[in-house]
């Protein structure tokens, strides 16, 4: 039997939402041994009530919940304020994963999954969600200085992004992607490179990058349908081009 990572939770509160008591018990056990404070909910209304009573630092959320599904739970939690979400999906269906990312999930894990891998994913998302977090490793190549370009200001230490004076509501993954783009203007990156350099993934569904780019464009572009900042480089990937005035 695989052994859970230990000692990395540092008391962060994680809410596990799954209607399968066996899955919830296993995940809770692994997270508890890794040092997290874990709360459990078996359905959407219970999850929302627990999140309102004790705001979690991260939510592990099953997509297929009875009554109120995980997508709606994620939407309502986002309405109460930013919170990192890792979505669990049983089918591994691409449409499910994309829907989860579209409503603001920061990561997804397909069932059946390794509990140890899930614990490592939780740690990865939390490190990127914390202000003044670990400035090493994937996603931290932006340095510690404030980044500015094209009316955008990104402070990696404070985990704060502003466009023309208005603060942007970004998920953890969106923030990492925007900071990376601002730190590397004018350079084209393949989607595989972005997965590896921004989030530290050596494997995964490339549609994840596509969805995050689309969501980010919706928040930083004046006209997301005709992007001028985050431009598609056909046959390659994407490039952040703050100086251009041409259509994307």
Secondary structure, 3 states (H helix, E strand, C coil): CCCCCCCCCCCCEEEEECCCHHHHHHHHHHHHHCCCEEEEECCHHHHHHHHHHCCCCEEEEECCCCCCCHHHHHHHHHHHCCCEEEEEECCCCHHHHHHHHHCCCCEEEECCCCHHHHHHHHHHHHHHHCCCCCCCCCCCCCCCCEEEECCEEEECCCCEEEECCEECCCCHHHHHHHHHHHHCCCCEEEHHHHHHHHHCCCCCCCHHHHHHHHHHHHHHCCCHHHCCCEEEECCCEEEECCCCCCCC
